[in-house]
Amino acid sequence: MAENKVNMLADFAPVSTETWKAKIIADLKGADFEKKLVWRTPEGFNVQPFYRREDLKGLKTTVSAPGQFPYVRGTRTNNDWAIRQNICACKNARKANEKALEVLNKGINSLGFCLDKEKLTYHFIKTLLNGIAADCIAINFSICACAAPKLANILVRYYGRMGYDVKHMVGSINVDPIKNMLVKGKPLTREQVSAKIAEVVKAAKALPGYRVVGVNSVVLNNSGAYATQELAYALAWGAEYMTMLTEAGVPNYRAANAIRFNMGIGGNYFMELAKFRAARLLWAKIVEAYKAPIFTTALRNAAKMNVSAETSRFNMTIFDAYVNLLRTQTETMSAALAGVDEITVTPFDITYERPTDFSERIARNQQLLLKEEAHFDKIVDPAAGSYYLENLTASIAAEAWKQFLAIQEQGGMYRMVSEGKVQEHMAANLKARLNDVAKRKEVLLGSNQFPNFTEKAAKKIKADAGACSSICTCKSKPHPASNCSLSLEGRAGEGLLPTLPVARAAEEFEQLRLETEGAKKQPVAFMLTIGNLAMRIARAQFSCNFLACAGYKVIDNNGFATIAEGIKAARKAKADIIVLCSSDDEYATLAPKAWKKLQNAKEIFIVAGAPACMEDLQKLGITNFIHVRCNVLDTLKGLNSQLLKK
């Protein structure tokens, strides 16, 4: 029997891009291709609906290899990133040590310790690291910059006494004066910043494997920065430190090797993956600029960007908190596939309590699953060659570089922070982003869209929620979620700089829902469904989802024969809100009938939709309409102001 052989290339003729696009335009049936399918990203560039091999032409990123300059495909020839967990050691070294030993047996191979400068002694560090094989894992410290040189000296002494080869110890000391200016509003001169980082670099000379200068752009990410914004500022931040260190006499390669980037991971899966690829490329080019008189092998190797990535808090929520696990998992996947050096997963419950043993365990296991089950550590840069991701990397690199140059033209990162321009920019960006959340242009599952109708959250919120993080704020006043004390403009006291704004995307919706939860009576919203079957079902579902975002009890219905019958059922249910759900055509007659019976009643009357007859209905006195173009947050705030006073 003859064997049939299929030759796909011969049997199917190639299809040109023009042919594909013509077919798409035909299927759009008159709709504009650019407006309908080309996505204008918040990062500042357009994304096409499809990419082909020809779109790779001219992209230099496709000809590099893992571990080779400019490192767009990774700084290593493997993808075995470090799994990090942070532990507060500000108060008790022994307890912190016990916890560290426990988590090291559960998959952690990078520890982060927050330290108090007042307690820093050799004995304290000895107690803290007792029983820990410090030559087998990375050990990271966060401490006041003024105490960092002392810490470096203690570590050299301790490692030497333990018989370790100090030249091969790996870890970090997170000294970042610019971060303190941003977060605490502490004014520092450029000379003071330069002196602080130069001192710790020189003190840690015997620990070449320690990165002792931090670029903590994670704080920008947690304030709502988009990928290109965080990247541009991070690059300017790192370049500022490179300049300061080389001006202070530190060799260029040692300066580059001293810097670690602590970056956030946002929720846009592919965008964040491409961000880290672009970051390595651009940082390598920046370090190359310090090559005078020649680009030595040492400096080329030092141009490898070291990235510790942390899942974002900006999009984490109190309500439906287990969805935070989905958010942090996709974020972790982005960073892992992008080839970062280390990942910290933020526990899912951090928005309403100090992380529990359970949530910390889950956070560890999220990374272990990616390694042991999904084998993410086995392949270097799987994004390479993807038409979409290679173009996304190039677009992010181009936009971030443009923003980086703009920062440099304004005097660089230090000057912009000291003049409050970075804080001002981030406040404006956050305000715009929260406006998108309010209008559902940016969706937060469980908060501004598809909420859990019956969930209550007030009792689970603890006063110390979020009080400790990878950048320790144990001594600072916590930002308890129960107070929802948004600060969009930052804080500035006498003699202080303005600080970064503090807010999560869901916070205003959570505040609204917690207000409802604390009311004497939970408002009841009743769907008066009538008329066209498909439209009344669709609008009732939309309205239930809309009003449940404020924590109202929603009652859906199959349908009523008359307006009078629907109103009677609503009053029997003790409704505070009656929502008319029907079709646009039927609203012209049904809405006036309902309004005639309800205009002097205690119930709030709402029409679901934005019908063509809206102006006529408004002339009758009907003012409440809910539809996809609404500002959901403002609408619900208005309803709350009426309902919770009753």
C-alpha positions as CSV (number, residue, x, y, z in Angstrom):
1,M,0.0,0.0,0.0
2,A,1.4,3.3,-1.0
3,E,2.3,5.6,1.8
4,N,0.8,9.1,1.7
5,K,3.3,11.8,2.6
6,V,2.0,15.2,3.5
7,N,4.3,18.2,2.8
8,M,2.7,21.1,4.6
9,L,4.9,23.7,2.9
10,A,4.1,22.3,-0.6
11,D,0.4,21.7,0.0
12,F,-0.3,25.1,1.5
13,A,0.9,28.1,-0.3
14,P,2.4,30.9,1.9
15,V,0.0,33.8,2.7
16,S,1.3,37.3,2.6
17,T,0.7,39.9,5.4
18,E,-1.3,42.0,3.0
19,T,-3.6,39.0,2.3
20,W,-4.0,38.3,6.1
21,K,-4.8,42.0,6.7
22,A,-7.3,42.1,3.8
23,K,-9.1,39.1,5.3
24,I,-9.2,40.7,8.7
25,I,-10.5,44.0,7.3
26,A,-13.2,42.1,5.4
27,D,-14.3,40.4,8.6
28,L,-14.5,43.7,10.4
29,K,-17.4,44.6,8.0
30,G,-16.5,48.3,7.8
31,A,-15.0,48.9,11.2
32,D,-11.7,50.8,11.3
33,F,-8.8,48.3,11.6
34,E,-6.6,50.8,13.6
35,K,-9.3,51.8,16.0
36,K,-10.8,48.3,16.5
37,L,-7.7,46.0,16.7
38,V,-4.6,48.1,17.3
39,W,-4.0,48.4,21.0
40,R,-2.5,51.7,22.4
41,T,-0.8,50.5,25.6
42,P,-0.6,52.6,28.8
43,E,3.2,52.2,28.4
44,G,3.1,54.6,25.4
45,F,3.2,52.5,22.2
46,N,1.0,50.6,19.9
47,V,0.6,46.8,19.8
48,Q,-0.5,45.2,16.5
49,P,-3.2,42.4,16.5
50,F,-0.8,40.0,14.8
51,Y,2.9,39.7,14.1
52,R,4.8,37.7,11.5
53,R,8.4,36.6,10.8
54,E,9.1,39.8,8.8
55,D,8.4,41.8,11.9
56,L,11.7,40.4,13.4
57,K,13.8,42.1,10.7
58,G,16.1,44.7,12.1
59,L,15.6,43.6,15.7
60,K,19.1,43.1,17.2
61,T,17.7,41.1,20.1
62,T,17.2,38.0,18.0
63,V,20.9,37.5,17.2
64,S,22.2,37.4,20.8
65,A,22.6,34.3,23.0
66,P,22.0,33.7,26.8
67,G,24.9,34.9,28.9
68,Q,26.3,37.1,26.1
69,F,26.4,40.9,26.0
70,P,24.0,42.8,25.9
71,Y,22.3,40.1,27.9
72,V,18.7,40.6,26.5
73,R,18.4,36.8,26.6
74,G,19.7,36.5,30.2
75,T,22.9,36.8,32.2
76,R,23.2,33.1,32.7
77,T,23.2,29.9,30.7
78,N,20.6,28.4,33.0
79,N,17.3,29.7,34.4
80,D,17.7,28.5,38.0
81,W,16.5,31.6,39.9
82,A,16.7,32.0,43.7
83,I,13.5,31.6,45.7
84,R,13.5,34.3,48.4
85,Q,11.6,34.8,51.6
86,N,11.9,37.9,53.8
87,I,12.1,37.7,57.6
88,C,11.9,40.6,60.1
89,A,14.9,40.5,62.4
90,C,14.5,44.0,63.8
91,K,13.6,42.8,67.3
92,N,14.8,39.3,68.0
93,A,17.7,37.5,66.3
94,R,17.0,34.1,67.8
95,K,13.3,34.0,66.6
96,A,14.3,35.2,63.2
97,N,17.0,32.5,63.1
98,E,14.5,29.8,64.0
99,K,12.2,30.9,61.2
100,A,15.0,31.1,58.7
101,L,16.1,27.5,59.5
102,E,12.5,26.4,59.2
103,V,11.9,27.9,55.7
104,L,15.3,26.7,54.4
105,N,14.0,23.2,54.8
106,K,10.9,24.1,52.8
107,G,12.5,25.2,49.5
108,I,13.9,28.7,50.2
109,N,17.5,29.3,49.0
110,S,17.6,33.1,49.5
111,L,16.9,34.8,52.8
112,G,16.1,38.5,53.3
113,F,16.6,40.0,56.8
114,C,15.4,43.4,58.0
115,L,17.7,44.7,60.6
116,D,17.6,47.5,63.3
117,K,20.8,49.6,63.4
118,E,20.4,49.9,67.2
119,K,20.7,46.2,67.7
120,L,23.5,45.6,65.2
121,T,26.4,43.8,66.9
122,Y,28.6,40.9,66.0
123,H,26.8,38.7,68.5
124,F,23.4,39.7,67.0
125,I,24.6,38.5,63.5
126,K,26.2,35.4,64.9
127,T,22.9,34.5,66.6
128,L,20.9,35.4,63.5
129,L,23.0,33.2,61.2
130,N,23.6,30.3,63.6
131,G,23.2,27.0,61.9
132,I,22.7,28.5,58.5
133,A,25.1,27.3,55.7
134,A,25.7,30.8,54.5
135,D,28.0,29.6,51.6
136,C,25.1,27.6,50.1
137,I,22.4,30.3,49.9
138,A,22.1,34.0,49.3
139,I,21.7,36.1,52.4
140,N,20.3,39.6,51.9
141,F,20.0,42.5,54.5
142,S,18.0,45.7,54.7
143,I,19.4,48.2,57.2
144,C,19.9,51.9,57.6
145,A,22.6,53.2,55.2
146,C,24.6,54.7,58.1
147,A,24.9,51.2,59.6
148,A,25.6,49.3,56.4
149,P,29.4,49.7,56.5
150,K,29.4,48.3,60.0
151,L,27.3,45.4,58.9
152,A,29.7,44.6,56.0
153,N,32.6,44.6,58.4
154,I,30.8,42.2,60.8
155,L,29.9,39.9,57.9
156,V,33.5,39.7,56.7
157,R,34.6,38.9,60.3
158,Y,31.9,36.4,60.9
159,Y,32.3,34.5,57.6
160,G,36.1,34.4,58.1
161,R,35.7,32.9,61.6
162,M,33.3,30.3,60.2
163,G,35.8,29.2,57.6
164,Y,33.9,30.5,54.6
165,D,35.7,31.8,51.6
166,V,34.4,35.4,51.8
167,K,35.2,36.0,48.1
168,H,32.5,33.5,47.1
169,M,29.8,34.6,49.5
170,V,26.6,35.7,47.8
171,G,24.0,38.2,49.0
172,S,23.2,41.9,49.3
173,I,22.9,44.9,51.6
174,N,20.2,47.1,50.4
175,V,21.6,50.6,50.7
176,D,19.5,53.1,48.7
177,P,19.4,56.7,49.9
178,I,17.3,57.8,46.9
179,K,14.6,55.3,48.0
180,N,14.6,56.9,51.5
181,M,14.1,60.3,49.9
182,L,11.1,58.9,47.9
183,V,9.5,56.9,50.7
184,K,10.3,58.8,53.8
185,G,10.8,62.3,52.4
186,K,14.2,62.6,53.9
187,P,16.2,65.4,52.1
188,L,19.8,64.6,51.3
189,T,22.4,66.5,49.4
190,R,24.0,64.8,46.4
191,E,27.2,64.6,48.3
192,Q,25.5,62.8,51.2
193,V,24.0,60.2,48.8
194,S,27.3,59.7,47.1
195,A,29.2,59.3,50.4
196,K,26.7,56.8,51.8
197,I,26.9,54.4,48.8
198,A,30.6,54.8,48.3
199,E,31.3,54.1,51.9
200,V,29.4,50.8,51.9
201,V,31.0,49.7,48.6
202,K,34.4,50.3,50.0
203,A,33.5,48.5,53.3
204,A,32.3,45.5,51.3
205,K,35.4,45.2,49.1
206,A,36.2,41.9,50.7
207,L,32.7,40.6,49.7
208,P,32.8,40.8,45.9
209,G,29.7,38.6,45.6
210,Y,27.6,41.1,47.6
211,R,25.5,43.7,45.9
212,V,25.4,46.5,48.4
213,V,23.7,49.4,46.5
214,G,20.0,48.9,45.8
215,V,17.8,50.4,43.1
216,N,14.4,49.8,44.6
217,S,12.0,50.6,41.8
218,V,9.6,48.2,43.4
219,V,8.3,51.2,45.3
220,L,7.3,52.8,42.0
221,N,5.6,49.6,40.9
222,N,3.6,49.5,44.1
223,S,2.6,53.1,43.5
224,G,1.0,52.2,40.2
225,A,3.9,52.7,37.7
226,Y,3.5,51.1,34.3
227,A,6.3,48.9,33.0
228,T,8.1,51.6,30.9
229,Q,7.8,54.1,33.7
230,E,9.3,51.8,36.3
231,L,12.1,50.7,33.9
232,A,13.0,54.3,32.8
233,Y,13.3,55.5,36.4
234,A,15.2,52.3,37.5
235,L,17.7,52.9,34.7
236,A,18.2,56.6,35.6
237,W,18.4,55.5,39.3
238,G,21.2,53.0,38.5
239,A,23.0,55.4,36.2
240,E,23.0,58.0,39.0
241,Y,24.6,55.6,41.4
242,M,27.2,54.5,38.7
243,T,28.2,58.1,38.2
244,M,28.4,58.8,41.9
245,L,30.5,55.7,42.6
246,T,32.9,56.3,39.7
247,E,33.3,59.9,40.7
248,A,34.1,58.7,44.2
249,G,37.0,56.7,42.8
250,V,35.4,53.3,42.7
251,P,36.5,51.3,39.5
252,N,33.7,51.1,36.9
253,Y,33.4,47.3,37.0
254,R,33.2,47.3,40.8
255,A,30.6,50.0,40.8
256,A,28.4,48.1,38.4
257,N,28.9,44.8,40.3
258,A,27.8,46.6,43.5
259,I,24.3,47.5,42.2
260,R,21.2,45.3,42.5
261,F,17.9,46.2,41.0
262,N,14.9,45.3,43.2
263,M,12.0,45.6,40.8
264,G,8.3,45.0,40.9
265,I,6.3,42.6,38.7
266,G,3.1,44.1,37.5
267,G,0.0,42.3,36.4
268,N,0.4,42.6,32.6
269,Y,1.8,39.1,31.8
270,F,3.6,39.6,28.5
271,M,4.5,43.3,29.2
272,E,6.3,42.4,32.4
273,L,8.1,39.5,30.7
274,A,9.4,41.8,28.0
275,K,10.2,44.5,30.6
276,F,12.9,42.4,32.2
277,R,14.4,41.4,28.9
278,A,14.5,45.1,27.8
279,A,15.9,46.1,31.2
280,R,19.0,43.9,30.8
281,L,19.6,45.2,27.3
282,L,19.4,48.8,28.3
283,W,21.4,48.5,31.5
284,A,24.2,46.7,29.6
285,K,24.3,49.7,27.2
286,I,24.4,52.2,30.1
287,V,27.2,50.4,31.8
288,E,29.1,50.2,28.5
289,A,29.0,54.0,28.5
290,Y,31.3,54.0,31.5
291,K,34.0,52.1,29.6
292,A,36.6,54.9,29.3
293,P,39.3,54.3,28.3
294,I,38.4,50.8,27.1
295,F,35.6,48.3,27.5
296,T,37.3,45.7,29.6
297,T,36.3,42.1,30.1
298,A,35.6,42.9,33.8
299,L,33.3,45.7,32.9
300,R,31.5,43.6,30.2
301,N,30.8,41.0,32.8
302,A,29.8,43.6,35.3
303,A,27.2,44.9,32.8
304,K,25.0,41.9,33.7
305,M,22.0,43.3,35.4
306,N,21.2,41.6,38.7
307,V,17.5,41.6,39.3
308,S,15.6,40.7,42.4
309,A,11.9,40.8,41.5
310,E,8.9,41.1,43.8
311,T,5.2,40.6,43.0
312,S,3.3,43.8,43.1
313,R,1.0,45.0,45.9
314,F,-0.7,47.5,43.7
315,N,-3.3,45.1,42.3
316,M,-3.8,43.0,45.4
317,T,-7.2,43.1,47.1
318,I,-8.9,42.5,50.4
319,F,-12.1,41.1,49.0
320,D,-11.9,37.8,47.2
321,A,-8.3,37.6,48.4
322,Y,-7.6,34.2,47.0
323,V,-7.6,35.8,43.6
324,N,-4.4,37.4,44.8
325,L,-2.9,33.9,44.3
326,L,-3.8,34.1,40.6
327,R,-2.3,37.5,40.3
328,T,1.0,36.7,42.0
329,Q,1.3,33.4,40.1
330,T,1.1,35.0,36.7
331,E,3.4,37.7,37.8
332,T,5.9,35.1,39.1
333,M,5.7,33.3,35.7
334,S,6.5,36.5,33.9
335,A,9.6,37.1,35.9
336,A,10.7,33.5,35.9
337,L,10.4,33.2,32.1
338,A,12.2,36.5,31.7
339,G,15.2,35.1,33.6
340,V,15.5,37.3,36.7
341,D,18.0,36.3,39.4
342,E,15.6,36.1,42.3
343,I,11.9,36.2,43.0
344,T,9.9,37.1,46.2
345,V,6.2,36.2,46.1
346,T,4.1,38.5,48.2
347,P,1.7,36.4,50.4
348,F,-1.9,36.7,49.3
349,D,-3.2,38.0,52.7
350,I,-0.8,40.9,53.2
351,T,-3.5,43.4,52.4
352,Y,-5.5,42.7,55.6
353,E,-3.1,41.0,58.1
354,R,0.5,40.1,58.7
355,P,1.2,37.0,56.5
356,T,0.4,33.8,58.3
357,D,2.4,30.6,58.2
358,F,-0.2,29.3,55.7
359,S,0.1,32.2,53.3
360,E,3.9,32.2,53.4
361,R,3.9,28.5,52.7
362,I,1.7,29.0,49.6
363,A,3.9,31.9,48.5
364,R,6.9,29.6,48.6
365,N,5.1,26.7,46.9
366,Q,4.0,29.0,44.0
367,Q,7.6,29.2,42.9
368,L,8.4,25.5,43.7
369,L,5.5,24.5,41.5
370,L,7.0,26.5,38.6
371,K,10.3,24.7,39.1
372,E,9.4,21.2,40.0
373,E,6.1,20.8,38.1
374,A,6.3,23.2,35.2
375,H,10.1,23.0,34.8
376,F,10.4,26.8,34.2
377,D,14.0,26.5,35.4
378,K,15.0,24.1,32.7
379,I,14.8,26.5,29.7
380,V,16.7,29.8,29.2
381,D,14.6,32.6,27.7
382,P,11.8,30.6,26.1
383,A,10.4,33.9,24.8
384,A,13.2,34.2,22.3
385,G,12.1,34.3,18.7
386,S,8.4,34.9,19.5
387,Y,7.3,37.5,16.9
388,Y,5.1,39.2,19.5
389,L,7.5,39.2,22.5
390,E,10.6,40.2,20.5
391,N,8.6,43.2,19.2
392,L,7.2,43.9,22.6
393,T,10.8,43.9,24.1
394,A,12.0,46.3,21.4
395,S,9.0,48.6,21.9
396,I,9.4,48.7,25.7
397,A,13.2,49.3,25.3
398,A,12.6,52.2,22.9
399,E,9.9,53.9,25.0
400,A,11.8,53.4,28.3
401,W,15.0,54.7,26.7
402,K,13.1,57.8,25.5
403,Q,11.8,58.4,29.0
404,F,15.3,57.7,30.4
405,L,16.8,60.4,28.2
406,A,14.1,62.8,29.3
407,I,15.0,62.2,32.9
408,Q,18.7,62.8,32.1
409,E,17.8,66.1,30.4
410,Q,16.1,67.2,33.6
411,G,19.2,66.6,35.6
412,G,19.0,62.9,36.4
413,M,17.2,60.9,39.0
414,Y,18.7,62.5,42.1
415,R,17.7,66.0,41.0
416,M,14.2,65.0,40.0
417,V,13.6,63.3,43.3
418,S,15.1,66.2,45.3
419,E,12.8,68.6,43.4
420,G,9.8,66.4,43.9
421,K,9.3,65.8,40.2
422,V,9.3,62.0,40.4
423,Q,6.8,62.1,43.2
424,E,4.6,64.5,41.3
425,H,4.7,62.4,38.1
426,M,3.8,59.2,40.1
427,A,0.9,61.0,41.8
428,A,-0.5,62.1,38.5
429,N,0.0,58.7,37.0
430,L,-1.7,57.0,40.0
431,K,-4.7,59.4,39.8
432,A,-5.2,58.6,36.2
433,R,-4.8,54.9,36.8
434,L,-7.3,54.9,39.7
435,N,-9.7,56.8,37.4
436,D,-9.4,53.9,34.9
437,V,-10.2,51.5,37.8
438,A,-13.2,53.6,38.7
439,K,-14.5,53.3,35.1
440,R,-13.6,49.6,34.8
441,K,-11.1,50.4,32.0
442,E,-8.8,48.5,34.3
443,V,-10.5,45.4,35.8
444,L,-9.8,44.0,39.3
445,L,-11.6,40.8,39.6
446,G,-13.6,40.7,42.8
447,S,-13.4,44.4,43.4
448,N,-14.7,46.6,40.5
449,Q,-15.9,43.6,38.5
450,F,-17.6,40.3,39.3
451,P,-17.5,40.7,43.1
452,N,-18.4,37.9,45.6
453,F,-22.0,39.0,46.4
454,T,-22.1,37.6,49.9
455,E,-18.5,38.2,51.2
456,K,-17.8,40.1,54.4
457,A,-14.3,41.3,55.1
458,A,-14.3,43.8,58.0
459,K,-13.7,41.2,60.7
460,K,-10.6,39.7,59.0
461,I,-8.8,43.0,58.7
462,K,-6.0,43.5,61.3
463,A,-4.5,46.8,62.3
464,D,-1.0,45.8,61.4
465,A,-1.7,44.7,57.8
466,G,1.1,45.4,55.5
467,A,3.4,46.7,58.2
468,C,6.4,44.7,57.1
469,S,7.7,44.0,53.6
470,S,10.9,43.3,51.8
471,I,11.8,46.9,52.4
472,C,11.2,46.9,56.2
473,T,8.8,49.4,57.6
474,C,8.5,47.9,61.0
475,K,9.2,51.2,62.7
476,S,6.9,53.1,60.4
477,K,3.3,53.6,61.0
478,P,1.5,50.8,59.1
479,H,-1.0,51.5,56.3
480,P,-3.9,49.5,57.6
481,A,-6.3,48.4,54.9
482,S,-9.2,48.9,57.3
483,N,-8.7,52.6,57.2
484,C,-8.2,52.8,53.5
485,S,-6.2,56.0,54.0
486,L,-5.3,56.7,50.4
487,S,-2.6,59.2,49.8
488,L,-2.5,60.3,46.2
489,E,-0.3,63.3,46.6
490,G,2.2,61.8,49.0
491,R,3.2,63.5,52.3
492,A,5.4,66.5,53.0
493,G,6.2,68.0,56.3
494,E,8.3,71.0,57.3
495,G,11.8,70.4,55.9
496,L,10.7,67.2,54.2
497,L,10.3,66.2,50.6
498,P,7.0,65.1,49.1
499,T,6.8,61.3,49.2
500,L,5.5,58.7,46.8
501,P,1.7,58.3,46.8
502,V,0.4,55.3,48.7
503,A,-2.5,53.3,47.4
504,R,-3.7,50.0,46.0
505,A,-5.9,50.0,42.9
506,A,-8.9,48.4,44.7
507,E,-8.7,50.5,47.8
508,E,-11.5,53.0,47.1
509,F,-13.9,50.2,46.1
510,E,-12.9,48.4,49.3
511,Q,-13.6,51.5,51.4
512,L,-17.0,51.8,49.8
513,R,-17.9,48.2,50.5
514,L,-16.6,48.3,54.1
515,E,-18.8,51.4,54.7
516,T,-21.8,49.4,53.5
517,E,-20.8,46.5,55.6
518,G,-20.6,48.7,58.7
519,A,-24.1,50.3,58.1
520,K,-27.1,49.4,60.3
521,K,-28.9,47.9,57.3
522,Q,-27.5,46.4,54.2
523,P,-29.1,48.2,51.2
524,V,-31.2,46.0,48.9
525,A,-31.2,46.4,45.1
526,F,-34.1,44.8,43.3
527,M,-34.1,44.0,39.6
528,L,-37.4,44.9,38.0
529,T,-37.1,42.7,34.9
530,I,-39.7,43.2,32.2
531,G,-40.1,43.0,28.4
532,N,-37.5,41.7,26.0
533,L,-36.1,38.4,27.5
534,A,-32.5,38.7,26.2
535,M,-32.1,42.3,27.1
536,R,-33.7,42.1,30.6
537,I,-31.5,39.1,31.5
538,A,-28.3,40.8,30.3
539,R,-29.1,44.1,32.0
540,A,-30.1,42.5,35.2
541,Q,-26.8,40.5,35.4
542,F,-24.9,43.7,34.6
543,S,-26.8,45.7,37.3
544,C,-26.3,43.0,39.9
545,N,-22.6,42.9,39.2
546,F,-22.5,46.7,39.2
547,L,-24.3,47.3,42.6
548,A,-22.7,44.3,44.4
549,C,-19.4,46.1,44.0
550,A,-20.7,48.4,46.8
551,G,-21.7,45.4,48.9
552,Y,-25.5,45.8,48.3
553,K,-27.7,42.8,48.5
554,V,-29.0,42.2,45.0
555,I,-32.2,40.4,44.0
556,D,-32.5,39.2,40.5
557,N,-35.8,38.0,39.0
558,N,-37.2,36.0,36.0
559,G,-39.5,38.8,34.9
560,F,-42.7,40.6,35.6
561,A,-45.8,41.0,33.4
562,T,-46.4,44.6,34.5
563,I,-44.6,47.5,36.2
564,A,-47.1,47.4,39.1
565,E,-46.4,43.7,39.7
566,G,-42.6,44.4,39.8
567,I,-42.9,47.3,42.2
568,K,-45.2,45.3,44.5
569,A,-42.6,42.5,44.6
570,A,-39.8,45.0,45.2
571,R,-41.6,46.5,48.2
572,K,-42.3,43.1,49.6
573,A,-38.5,42.4,49.4
574,K,-38.0,45.8,51.3
575,A,-35.9,47.1,48.4
576,D,-34.0,50.4,48.7
577,I,-33.1,50.4,45.0
578,I,-35.4,49.4,42.1
579,V,-33.5,48.8,38.8
580,L,-35.6,48.7,35.7
581,C,-34.1,46.1,33.3
582,S,-35.5,46.0,29.8
583,S,-34.7,47.0,26.2
584,D,-33.9,50.5,24.9
585,D,-37.1,50.5,22.8
586,E,-39.3,49.6,25.7
587,Y,-37.8,52.1,28.1
588,A,-39.6,54.9,26.3
589,T,-42.9,53.6,27.7
590,L,-41.9,51.4,30.7
591,A,-39.6,53.9,32.4
592,P,-42.2,56.7,32.6
593,K,-44.8,54.2,34.0
594,A,-42.4,53.1,36.7
595,W,-41.3,56.7,37.5
596,K,-44.9,57.8,37.9
597,K,-45.3,55.3,40.7
598,L,-41.9,55.8,42.3
599,Q,-41.0,59.5,42.0
600,N,-42.3,60.4,45.4
601,A,-41.4,57.0,47.0
602,K,-38.5,56.2,49.3
603,E,-36.9,53.8,46.8
604,I,-34.1,55.0,44.5
605,F,-35.1,54.4,40.9
606,I,-32.5,53.3,38.3
607,V,-32.7,52.6,34.6
608,A,-30.1,50.0,33.4
609,G,-28.6,51.2,30.2
610,A,-28.2,54.4,28.2
611,P,-31.2,54.4,25.9
612,A,-31.7,56.8,23.0
613,C,-34.6,58.2,25.0
614,M,-32.4,59.1,27.9
615,E,-32.8,62.9,27.5
616,D,-36.6,62.5,27.5
617,L,-36.5,60.4,30.6
618,Q,-34.2,63.0,32.3
619,K,-36.7,65.7,31.6
620,L,-39.2,63.7,33.5
621,G,-36.9,63.7,36.5
622,I,-35.2,60.2,36.0
623,T,-31.6,60.9,36.8
624,N,-30.1,57.5,37.7
625,F,-28.7,55.4,34.8
626,I,-26.1,52.7,35.0
627,H,-24.3,51.5,31.9
628,V,-20.8,50.5,30.6
629,R,-19.7,54.2,30.2
630,C,-20.4,55.0,33.9
631,N,-17.8,55.9,36.4
632,V,-18.7,53.0,38.6
633,L,-17.0,54.3,41.7
634,D,-18.6,57.8,41.6
635,T,-22.0,56.3,40.9
636,L,-21.7,53.9,43.9
637,K,-20.4,56.7,46.1
638,G,-23.4,58.8,45.3
639,L,-25.8,55.9,46.1
640,N,-24.0,55.3,49.4
641,S,-24.3,58.9,50.4
642,Q,-28.1,58.5,50.0
643,L,-28.6,55.0,51.3
644,L,-26.4,55.0,54.4
645,K,-28.0,58.2,55.8
646,K,-31.4,56.5,55.9
